Amino acid sequence: MFSRPLPFPQVLPIYPMREHVVFPHMVFPLFVNPAQMTIIDHAMRGDQMLGLVSCFVPGEESRFEDMAQIGTLCRINQIFRFPEGGAKVVVEGIRRVRLVAPTQRIPYLLATVETVETPENNGLVTEALVQSVNALLKIALAYGRPLPGDVLKMIDQIEDAGQLADLVAVYLNLELRDQQGLLEITDPLDRLKEVYLQLTNEVQRLQVRGEVQSEVAKRLGKTQKEYLLREQMREIQEELGDEDPRQSEINDFRRRIARAGMPEDVLKVAEKELSRLERINPSSPEYTVSRTFLEYLCNMPWRRGTEDRHDINQAQRILDEDHYNLKEVKERILEYLAVRSLKATTKGPILCFVGPPGVGKTSLGRSISRAMGRKFIRISLGGMKDEAEIRGHRRTYIGALPGRIIQEICRAESNNPVFMLDEVDKIGQDFRGDPASALLELLDPEQNDTFTDHYLDVPFDLSRVMFITTANIMDPVPHALKDRMEVIRLTGYSDEEKSQIAFKYLIPKQIVENGLESNSMVFEEDAILKIAKDYTREAGVRSLERKIASICRKVAKEITQGQPPHLTVSPAAVEDMLGPRTFFTDVAGESDRVGVVTGLAWTESGGYIIFVEASRMAGRKDLILTGSLGDVMQESAKTALSFVRARTAHFGIDARFFENSDIHIHVPSGAIPKDGPSAGITMATALISMLTGRPARREVAMTGELTLSGRVLPIGGVKEKVLAASRAGATTVLLPECNRENLLDLEEYVRKEISVFFVGDMDEVLEKTLLPPEGKGAPSFTDSSATSFPARP
C-alpha cells in the first residue's frame, strides 16, 4: 500500500548542494551567491518550486552526471535579497524526488523529475521503533546534547516513521555522504532502523565522554583528599615522633655520605649541601638540584676500584689471543703491568694509538682492560664541540649535568678503569669552547689527580685511570695536548699479516656470525691473499672482513636454497662470488714511460702510490700544477724546476728549454687533495726524464724531500709507504739516507719481497731510476749498493 503523492511540476530548476543535505519537512536557510540567482529567479517566476540535490564533485560548474540520483523537492517560503547581490532564501522540504533527465544545462540546470513512492508501514515494529528513538533522544538530552524546544514538541507528536527518521537525521553528526545515504532509503521502516543505529552510536559516545569527565572530576577530588590526609598524617607523625618521608631521605643521604669514603674537603662540601637541603621546601626547584648533586657525590667511586691482574704471562696470552703482531703496544702494556706489580702507586700512563683506520686501535683498548682485569670505558670525541662535554656545566644552569668523564666514572663504579678517548684528532671547536683545551688537565699525569668538574666543583683523583687516546693522524692535535701523551704508532698490515689475521680472527668470527659453524667451511690461503690484493686496498683489515663476510653470506644462501655450497673457498671461488677484481697492481701492469715516475705518499688511511707526470709545450715560461696540490707540494714542484734549470749542463739539457715553453706537472686522482714535501725527488725525476727523453723505471717507487742543492731530506711514514709499494707491485723503493733507522721494525718477509735503496742526493736517484734514451740499450739494474737490513739490537 503506497501513499498517494501530491501533484508537483515535472520539470524543476536544480540547485546543487555541496555542504548540506536537505530532508523533507525541514525548513532550511539557503544562502545564494549572485552567480546562482538565476536559478532562484526561474523558480520564483513559476510555482516557487526548487530541487535541492547533493553534488560531491568540487568546482563551480555542476553537471547533471555529477548530481546525486535522489534529492528533495522544496518550496521557497521567503527570500531576502542583499544589496551587493545574492540572497537568503528560506526553503521548506516537501518530498523526495528522483532525477530522470536534463532538459537544460546552460545557464542553469533544469531536469525532469519523478516522485519517489513511499510505502506505508504501520504496525507494532514501527511503533516500537518510534518509541525507542524517542527514548534515545531523551538519553542524549540527559548527557547534554541540546535540541530546539519546538523540535522536541514535534518529536513527541510525530507517529509517522519516515517523518520521524528525517527529522532526527537532521540533528545527527553524520558525514554528508551518510546523510545522503539516509535520504536515498525509500522505505520508512528501514530508514528509521538506520537512524536508530546511528543514534545508538551517538548515545554511546556521549556516555563514554560523560564517564571520562566524571572520572577526571573524581580524581581531582581524590587528589585534594590525599593532600588533606597527608597533612593529617604529618601532624600525627610529629605527635608520635615518627619520621616523615623527607626526613627519611635526609637520614639516608647522611648514611650514604658516611659510607662513601670522601676526602676531607669533599666531605665538608657534602655535609654543607645536606644541611642546605634540609632547609629547602621540597616543592622548590632548588630541592631537586641539590638532591641530584648529593646523589652524584655519594655515587662517585672515591675509594672503590678493581684489583689489577699482575700475572704478566697471563696478560701477554690475552693480548696475543685478541691481536696479531703489534709488538710495540703489547710491550708497553706489559712494562706498565710489571711496574704496577712492583709499585702500586704508579700513575696511569697516557697512551695515544696513532694509525690508519682498521688496524685495531679501539679493540686494542678492550684487550688491555681484559688483560689488566679493569673495567673498560669508551667515549668518542669525534665532532665534539662543547667544552662542557668534558668538564660539565655549572649547577647554576637549568638541566646542568657533570661532564662525560665524571658520568662514565660514576657509571663504571671504579676509580681505575681503562678509559679510551676515541678519535682525539677529530675534535671540533666553536663559540662554546675548545674541548681539546679541556683535555689538557685530564691527560696530564701531573695534574689529573685533582681534576675538577664544573658540576661537582670538587677535585677527583684520576691518576689511577689508564687513559688511552686514538687518532688517525697527529697533525690536527694541538702541540700542548700532544706533549702530554705517549704516542705509539700502529702501521698498516702487509698481505702476509692480513692473511694471518684473517685465519686467526676474521674467518672464525664471520663463520659464527653467519650461522656456518655446523658446516666445514674452509678458506684456502691463496684465496685470502687474492681478496687482500685484488679486492681491497687498505692499511687495515675492515674491507677484508667485509669481503669475507660477503662470501660467508653467499655460502649461507647456497645452503638454504639447496644448491651445492662453496665450502672450500679457492681463488676461483672468490672471483666467482665477489665478481671481477676491484683493484689492479698499478706498477706491474704498466710499462716504462718518459716523464712518468712512481712516487709514494702517506695519509691517515695509510700509504699509497702516486704517479707524477711531467709534460712540455710551447708557451711563455709558465709552470702549471694540477691534481689538487697543497701549498707545500706546489713549493716542492717549484724547487724541483729550479734545481733542474740550475743544472741543465750536468744533465745534458738545453739551457733555453724554459724560454718558449710551459711545463705542466700533474698528479692523477685530481679529486683527492694532496700536500707535503715528500714528492720533491719524484717531481724532479719526472722533469729530468721528460727533458732528457730517458724513460723512468715504473717498478721503482721513491719518496724524499728535495733541496735546491740536490740533497734528499728525510720524510715520515716510511713503513706505511714501503708496505704501499709492496701492495702495488713495486720491486724497488728509494728512501732518504736519514731514514735508514726507520726500517728496523719491518718484517723479514717484506724485506725479501722488495729492495730498498737509500739515497743522499739527486744523482743517486737518477742513477737508479732513469733508463738510457730509447735505442741505446738498457743496462742491468743490479746494484751492489742495495741496502741490507741490520738486525735489531
DOVOKE-567164 format. One record per residue (C-alpha): x, y, z; residue in one letter. Coordinates in pm, whole numbers, padded with zeros to 5 digits, always signed. Example, Ala and Ser with C-alpha at 12.3 -4.5 7.8 and 13.67 -1.06 7.14 Angstrom:
<pts>
+01230-00450+00780a;+01367-00106+00714s;
</pts>
This chain:
<pts>
+00000+00000+00000m;+00161+00333-00100f;+00070+00688-00002s;-00070+00896-00286r;+00173+01174-00380p;+00059+01533-00421l;+00085+01692-00768p;+00412+01876-00843f;+00594+02012-01153p;+00757+01758-01380q;+01046+01992-01469v;+01237+02163-01187l;+01533+02403-01161p;+01809+02206-00986i;+02022+02378-00722y;+02345+02186-00628p;+02406+02136-00254m;+02771+02087-00152r;+02774+02134+00225e;+02428+02025+00343h;+02164+01763+00274v;+01802+01886+00295v;+01537+01636+00415f;+01157+01657+00369p;+00967+01853+00639h;+01284+02055+00704m;+01297+02437+00695v;+01639+02544+00575f;+01801+02889+00515p;+01981+02883+00181l;+02242+03149+00107f;+02270+03202-00268v;+02560+03387-00432n;+02494+03631-00720p;+02609+03383-00985a;+02333+03135-00890q;+02047+03382-00851m;+01919+03290-01200t;+01803+02952-01060i;+01608+03124-00781i;+01458+03379-01022d;+01338+03099-01250h;+01168+02925-00955a;+01004+03250-00841m;+00858+03312-01186r;+00689+02973-01170g;+00527+02796-00879d;+00820+02865-00642q;+00934+02502-00650m;+01304+02412-00645l;+01501+02089-00646g;+01790+02069-00394l;+02026+01786-00493v;+02363+01692-00340s;+02674+01725-00558c;+03002+01586-00420f;+03221+01684-00718v;+03414+02009-00640p;+03403+02303-00878g;+03185+02596-00979e;+03013+02418-01267e;+02775+02134-01180s;+02682+01876-01444r;+02375+01657-01438f;+02601+01350-01427e;+02766+01478-01106d;+02437+01507-00918m;+02302+01250-00672a;+02014+01040-00801q;+01769+01143-00528i;+01711+01494-00396g;+01444+01696-00217t;+01161+01899-00370l;+01145+02229-00179c;+00911+02527-00170r;+01052+02879-00141i;+00879+03043+00155n;+01076+03366+00187q;+01353+03549+00004i;+01571+03833+00136f;+01785+03997-00130r;+02121+04154-00039f;+02227+04497-00177p;+02558+04361-00303e;+02384+04073-00483g;+02276+03728-00376g;+02004+03646-00130a;+01897+03447+00173k;+01624+03202+00066v;+01418+03011+00323v;+01306+02679+00175v;+01087+02400+00311e;+01141+02038+00214g;+00830+01867+00075i;+00917+01521-00060r;+01186+01308-00219r;+01227+01318-00597v;+01444+01120-00839r;+01624+01291-01128l;+01530+01150-01469v;+01697+01352-01742a;+01826+01708-01804p;+01618+01943-02018t;+01854+02243-01995q;+02218+02273-01893r;+02305+02639-01961i;+02283+02892-01794p;+02145+02671-01519y;+02029+02315-01487l;+01667+02209-01549l;+01570+01845-01520a;+01266+01624-01533t;+01197+01451-01204v;+00965+01184-01074e;+00825+01128-00730t;+00974+00865-00500v;+00692+00641-00383e;+00698+00575-00009t;+00536+00254+00124p;+00320+00283+00434e;+00450+00094+00737n;+00211+00093+01030n;+00250-00185+01280g;+00394-00299+01607l;+00754-00288+01479v;+00715+00068+01358t;+00552+00176+01682e;+00826+00013+01889a;+01099+00178+01682l;+00934+00519+01720v;+00922+00476+02097q;+01287+00357+02106s;+01406+00658+01907v;+01217+00892+02138n;+01376+00724+02440a;+01728+00755+02291l;+01669+01123+02222l;+01582+01178+02585k;+01901+00995+02691i;+02103+01217+02457a;+01942+01521+02613l;+02036+01390+02958a;+02407+01379+02851y;+02398+01740+02738g;+02302+01711+02370r;+02064+02012+02330p;+01777+02028+02079l;+01549+02323+01999p;+01229+02331+02206g;+00996+02327+01902d;+01178+02022+01769v;+01120+01836+02097l;+00744+01910+02076k;+00732+01791+01715m;+00914+01467+01801i;+00665+01387+02078d;+00372+01440+01836q;+00514+01257+01529i;+00398+00899+01483e;+00497+00857+01116d;+00820+00654+01094a;+00956+00825+00779g;+00891+01177+00906q;+01049+01097+01244l;+01355+00946+01075a;+01401+01256+00855d;+01367+01494+01149l;+01615+01307+01371v;+01867+01265+01085a;+01899+01642+01063v;+02038+01662+01418y;+02279+01366+01397l;+02651+01438+01348n;+02678+01242+01023l;+02904+01285+00724e;+02744+01431+00410l;+02759+01101+00223r;+02598+00922+00520d;+02317+01182+00525q;+02270+01135+00151q;+02251+00760+00212g;+01964+00815+00459l;+01788+01039+00207l;+01805+00763-00056e;+01644+00497+00170i;+01283+00498+00044t;+01135+00252+00296d;+01042+00450+00614p;+01093+00148+00840l;+01442+00080+00702d;+01528+00449+00727r;+01411+00461+01089l;+01621+00149+01169k;+01933+00317+01026e;+01859+00634+01225v;+01814+00421+01538y;+02159+00261+01487l;+02327+00597+01428q;+02151+00747+01731l;+02260+00450+01943t;+02628+00510+01847n;+02590+00878+01931e;+02444+00798+02274v;+02729+00554+02343q;+02987+00821+02259r;+02809+01065+02490l;+02809+00804+02767q;+03184+00742+02733v;+03252+01115+02733r;+03044+01158+03043g;+03224+00874+03219e;+03563+01028+03135v;+03455+01366+03269q;+03324+01204+03585s;+03649+01015+03635e;+03854+01335+03592v;+03638+01515+03847a;+03667+01215+04078k;+04045+01211+04053r;+04067+01583+04125l;+03863+01526+04434g;+04083+01230+04525k;+04399+01445+04493t;+04256+01706+04727q;+04156+01433+04967k;+04503+01275+04960e;+04661+01615+05029y;+04445+01662+05338l;+04519+01309+05456l;+04894+01360+05412r;+04881+01681+05613e;+04692+01500+05887q;+04940+01211+05874m;+05232+01450+05903r;+05077+01610+06210e;+05010+01266+06362i;+05371+01157+06295q;+05500+01471+06458e;+05284+01400+06764e;+05403+01038+06778l;+05767+01120+06698g;+05768+00912+06379d;+05994+01005+06079e;+05835+01158+05771d;+05948+01058+05417p;+06151+01374+05367r;+06338+01328+05694q;+06392+00965+05599s;+06556+01076+05273e;+06779+01322+05460i;+06891+01050+05701n;+06956+00815+05408d;+07184+01076+05248f;+07363+01117+05579r;+07435+00742+05597r;+07549+00729+05232r;+07785+01023+05281i;+07941+00846+05578a;+07995+00526+05374r;+08120+00696+05052a;+08477+00743+05174g;+08502+01102+05052m;+08819+01305+05104p;+08805+01556+05386e;+08743+01863+05169d;+08472+01685+04969v;+08308+01561+05291l;+08271+01921+05412k;+08102+02022+05086v;+07861+01725+05107a;+07763+01797+05467e;+07709+02166+05391k;+07489+02079+05091e;+07292+01830+05303l;+07219+02092+05569s;+07107+02325+05292r;+06879+02054+05152l;+06707+02022+05490e;+06604+02388+05477r;+06468+02384+05119i;+06098+02331+05055n;+06051+02002+04862p;+05825+02177+04611s;+06103+02421+04519s;+06312+02353+04203p;+06625+02407+04412e;+06539+02095+04610y;+06579+01874+04301t;+06907+02045+04202v;+07057+01998+04548s;+06933+01638+04573r;+07084+01544+04232t;+07418+01698+04332f;+07425+01490+04651l;+07338+01177+04450e;+07647+01225+04232y;+07871+01295+04532l;+07752+00976+04704c;+07777+00759+04389n;+08130+00865+04290m;+08386+00585+04348p;+08614+00788+04574w;+08791+00480+04709r;+08638+00196+04505r;+08843+00029+04232g;+08926-00307+04078t;+09230-00514+04162e;+09492-00521+03884d;+09596-00857+03743r;+09974-00875+03799h;+10033-01204+03616d;+10241-01075+03325i;+10240-01407+03139n;+09862-01434+03151q;+09826-01073+03034a;+10057-01147+02741q;+09849-01452+02646r;+09531-01242+02647i;+09690-00972+02431l;+09818-01234+02186d;+09478-01400+02170e;+09300-01078+02074d;+09551-00915+01838h;+09814-01032+01593y;+10159-00871+01598n;+10151-00512+01745l;+10466-00591+01940k;+10541-00235+02050e;+10196-00183+02201v;+10196-00514+02384k;+10546-00450+02512e;+10443-00111+02656r;+10139-00263+02835i;+10346-00541+02986l;+10600-00285+03106e;+10326-00089+03278y;+10190-00403+03448l;+10539-00502+03559a;+10591-00162+03723v;+10247-00179+03891r;+10335-00518+04036s;+10644-00359+04197l;+10488-00024+04296k;+10111+00009+04348a;+10100+00388+04347t;+10226+00437+03990t;+10029+00697+03800k;+09835+00582+03496g;+10007+00644+03161p;+09852+00847+02878i;+09892+00635+02565l;+09797+00754+02217c;+09750+00494+01944f;+09805+00654+01603v;+09743+00468+01281g;+09518+00425+00979p;+09159+00301+01017p;+09101-00067+01070g;+09432-00163+01233v;+09276-00239+01574g;+09326+00077+01782k;+08985+00075+01951t;+08964-00301+02001s;+09312-00294+02150l;+09176-00088+02441g;+08927-00363+02526r;+09205-00620+02522s;+09415-00407+02755i;+09129-00378+03006s;+09074-00754+02990r;+09444-00825+03035a;+09466-00591+03337m;+09136-00704+03489g;+08994-00350+03481r;+08663-00208+03367k;+08655-00053+03020f;+08505+00286+02928i;+08497+00432+02578r;+08370+00768+02457i;+08408+00915+02108s;+08546+01268+02075l;+08472+01291+01703g;+08275+01606+01628g;+08264+01717+01993m;+08250+02098+02004k;+08129+02182+02354d;+08389+02209+02629e;+08112+02126+02879a;+08102+01772+02737e;+08437+01718+02911i;+08414+01939+03220r;+08035+01957+03270g;+07801+02253+03331h;+07790+02466+03642r;+07492+02397+03866r;+07354+02747+03813t;+07233+02637+03466y;+06897+02467+03421i;+06941+02098+03348g;+07310+02102+03440a;+07498+01769+03442l;+07856+01655+03502p;+08084+01605+03205g;+08116+01274+03023r;+08431+01188+03218i;+08267+01205+03560i;+07944+01045+03431q;+08127+00742+03292e;+08347+00706+03602i;+08033+00715+03817c;+07859+00461+03593r;+08158+00224+03599a;+08175+00242+03983e;+08553+00220+03966s;+08825+00482+04006n;+09084+00293+03797n;+08921+00183+03470p;+09080+00176+03126v;+08935+00492+02971f;+08952+00518+02591m;+08907+00859+02426l;+08844+00771+02061d;+08918+00998+01761e;+09109+01267+01950v;+09219+01419+01618d;+08860+01493+01515k;+08760+01727+01798i;+08571+02035+01681g;+08585+02391+01809q;+08329+02673+01813d;+08190+02952+02033f;+08108+02703+02313r;+08476+02641+02384g;+08760+02417+02280d;+08729+02056+02408p;+09096+01993+02322a;+09199+02257+02576s;+08972+02095+02835a;+09167+01771+02785l;+09496+01931+02891l;+09433+01883+03262e;+09260+01549+03210l;+09550+01394+03017l;+09835+01528+03229d;+09959+01269+03485p;+10097+01552+03697e;+09762+01736+03718q;+09474+01491+03681n;+09496+01380+04045d;+09292+01695+04119t;+09063+01703+03815f;+08771+01940+03886t;+08442+01903+03704d;+08235+02223+03679h;+07925+02046+03810y;+08081+01876+04112l;+08320+02167+04177d;+08534+01939+04395v;+08859+01765+04290p;+08854+01399+04188f;+09166+01183+04159d;+09204+01045+03803l;+09570+00949+03841s;+09483+00578+03873r;+09286+00579+03547v;+09467+00445+03243m;+09381+00684+02961f;+09415+00570+02601i;+09352+00801+02307t;+09332+00710+01940t;+09391+00913+01625a;+09446+00858+01256n;+09698+01142+01226i;+09857+01369+01485m;+09869+01690+01279d;+09530+01829+01398p;+09612+01758+01765v;+09737+02072+01947p;+10104+02059+02043h;+10033+02111+02414a;+09798+01810+02414l;+10035+01602+02205k;+10314+01672+02454d;+10112+01508+02735r;+10070+01176+02556m;+10299+00886+02476e;+10245+00826+02105v;+10255+00467+01982i;+10220+00428+01608r;+10033+00136+01454l;+10131+00093+01091t;+09930-00086+00828g;+09941-00459+00770y;+10117-00638+00489s;+09938-00902+00284d;+10103-01177+00488e;+09988-01017+00814e;+09635-00974+00676k;+09632-01344+00589s;+09732-01440+00945q;+09472-01206+01095i;+09204-01347+00866a;+09270-01709+00965f;+09308-01638+01338k;+09032-01384+01394y;+08818-01275+01098l;+08718-01608+00942i;+08616-01780+01272p;+08418-01468+01370k;+08229-01446+01039q;+08156-01820+01028i;+07986-01790+01368v;+07800-01468+01283e;+07662-01616+00959n;+07549-01946+01115g;+07801-02171+00940l;+07950-02339+01250e;+07798-02675+01161s;+07940-02666+00807n;+08302-02746+00735s;+08380-02420+00559m;+08748-02371+00474v;+08932-02076+00317f;+09248-02151+00121e;+09546-01926+00191e;+09572-01823-00174d;+09204-01718-00162a;+09267-01480+00130i;+09573-01335-00045l;+09366-01284-00358k;+09098-01098-00160i;+09363-00882+00009a;+09538-00792-00319k;+09258-00779-00576d;+08950-00674-00377y;+09086-00447-00102t;+09336-00163-00096r;+09371-00052+00265e;+09612-00042+00555a;+09374-00213+00799g;+09151-00518+00770v;+08794-00377+00774r;+08737-00420+00400s;+08895-00765+00417l;+08649-00864+00690e;+08357-00729+00484r;+08464-00936+00181k;+08496-01249+00396i;+08151-01177+00542a;+08012-01138+00189s;+08147-01480+00091i;+08001-01637+00407c;+07659-01486+00331r;+07666-01623-00021k;+07756-01970+00109v;+07468-01946+00360a;+07234-01853+00073k;+07353-02153-00131e;+07291-02387+00164i;+06938-02255+00229t;+06845-02276-00141q;+06966-02636-00170g;+07250-02550-00411q;+07599-02706-00389p;+07779-02468-00148p;+08139-02345-00185h;+08254-02495+00145l;+08616-02479+00023t;+08686-02122-00084v;+08955-02123-00352s;+09083-01827-00558p;+08848-01930-00839a;+08554-01939-00595a;+08648-01591-00471v;+08626-01449-00822e;+08301-01637-00879d;+08135-01496-00564m;+08285-01146-00550l;+08288-01076-00921g;+08572-00919-01122p;+08868-00786-00927r;+08833-00433-00794t;+09196-00327-00771f;+09486-00390-01005f;+09858-00393-00940t;+09930-00040-01054d;+10301-00078-01117v;+10336-00427-01256a;+10074-00371-01525g;+10241-00062-01674e;+10545-00008-01896s;+10831+00237-01852d;+10743+00581-01989r;+10917+00913-02037v;+10808+01179-01787g;+10607+00946-01564v;+10757+00849-01226v;+10619+00640-00940t;+10606+00816-00603g;+10492+00726-00252l;+10252+00917-00027a;+10108+00872+00319w;+09769+00974+00460t;+09561+00894+00767e;+09434+00587+00578s;+09785+00450+00529g;+10036+00462+00245g;+09961+00462-00126y;+10143+00519-00455i;+10112+00822-00678i;+10223+00882-01035f;+10382+01217-01117v;+10359+01316-01483e;+10557+01597-01649a;+10493+01746-01991s;+10636+02031-02202r;+10456+02251-02455m;+10502+02580-02634a;+10427+02872-02408g;+10556+03164-02204r;+10764+03016-01919k;+10462+02909-01706d;+10466+02628-01451l;+10125+02459-01445i;+10045+02240-01142l;+09729+02025-01130t;+09596+01743-00916g;+09460+01927-00608s;+09809+02005-00479l;+09852+02186-00149g;+10082+02481-00086d;+10376+02272+00034v;+10353+02035-00261m;+10338+02328-00504q;+10655+02469-00345e;+10821+02127-00392s;+10738+02143-00765a;+10890+02491-00795k;+11201+02374-00608t;+11235+02077-00845a;+11208+02305-01151l;+11468+02547-01010s;+11702+02256-00938f;+11673+02128-01295v;+11722+02473-01450r;+12031+02531-01238a;+12192+02204-01351r;+12097+02182-01719t;+12460+02132-01827a;+12508+01846-01580h;+12203+01662-01716f;+12270+01746-02082g;+11960+01963-02119i;+11934+02271-02339d;+11958+02568-02101a;+11694+02754-02302r;+11431+02481-02263f;+11213+02709-02049f;+11237+03023-02269e;+10949+02945-02507n;+10787+02656-02321s;+10538+02583-02048d;+10598+02299-01801i;+10295+02106-01676h;+10323+01875-01373i;+10017+01663-01296h;+09946+01417-01017v;+09649+01191-01111p;+09345+01136-00891s;+09284+01508-00913g;+08976+01493-00690a;+09189+01389-00390i;+09374+01676-00213p;+09748+01616-00175k;+10014+01800+00020d;+10356+01755+00175g;+10723+01786+00073p;+10799+01416+00020s;+10724+01423-00355a;+11020+01657-00426g;+11256+01398-00577i;+10965+01236-00765t;+10879+01566-00940m;+11244+01640-01020a;+11291+01291-01168t;+10980+01333-01382a;+11109+01669-01516l;+11454+01530-01597i;+11302+01221-01762s;+11080+01440-01978m;+11359+01683-02078l;+11622+01416-02150t;+11389+01161-02311g;+11503+00888-02072r;+11219+00654-01957p;+11171+00611-01582a;+11155+00261-01436r;+10793+00200-01344r;+10873-00057-01074e;+11093+00189-00883v;+10897+00389-00623a;+11054+00681-00442m;+10993+00938-00170t;+11202+01221-00028g;+11221+01597+00008e;+11450+01777-00238l;+11660+02086-00169t;+11792+02337-00425l;+12138+02189-00388s;+12012+01841-00474g;+12023+01686-00126r;+11749+01438-00025v;+11598+01511+00316l;+11415+01262+00545p;+11039+01212+00539i;+10773+01044+00756g;+10553+00737+00724g;+10836+00519+00597v;+10691+00180+00690k;+10346+00268+00553e;+10498+00380+00223k;+10710+00064+00187v;+10402-00152+00251l;+10207+00051-00006a;+10483-00006-00262a;+10472-00377-00190s;+10092-00388-00231r;+10115-00200-00561a;+10370-00442-00710g;+10683-00225-00694a;+11010-00415-00664t;+11238-00128-00558t;+11195+00163-00317v;+11423+00467-00288l;+11433+00631+00057l;+11641+00916+00204p;+11962+00807+00373e;+11847+00962+00702c;+11551+00724+00717n;+11766+00410+00739r;+11679+00350+01105e;+11305+00363+01034n;+11311+00022+00864l;+11446-00176+01157l;+11093-00285+01251d;+10999-00403+00901l;+10911-00773+00892e;+11157-01014+00735e;+10922-01139+00463y;+10859-00782+00347v;+11234-00726+00322r;+11261-01028+00094k;+10981-00910-00137e;+11117-00562-00206i;+11461-00398-00241s;+11522-00073-00058v;+11797+00169-00160f;+11894+00471+00047f;+11995+00782-00145v;+12163+01101-00029g;+12142+01322-00338d;+11960+01354-00666m;+12236+01192-00874d;+12186+00864-00691e;+11812+00885-00752v;+11858+00935-01127l;+12116+00659-01147e;+11872+00403-01005k;+11560+00534-01181t;+11622+00656-01536l;+11698+00428-01830l;+11915+00534-02125p;+11731+00701-02414p;+11545+00457-02635e;+11770+00276-02880g;+12088+00297-02670k;+12029-00016-02465g;+11934-00052-02105a;+12194-00179-01861p;+12106-00421-01587s;+11968-00267-01270f;+12168-00496-01045t;+12346-00269-00795d;+12589-00374-00527s;+12474-00081-00311s;+12138-00243-00234a;+12070-00197+00133t;+12099-00480+00378s;+11886-00459+00690f;+12084-00482+01014p;+11942-00698+01286a;+11752-00511+01553r;+11958-00480+01872p;
</pts>
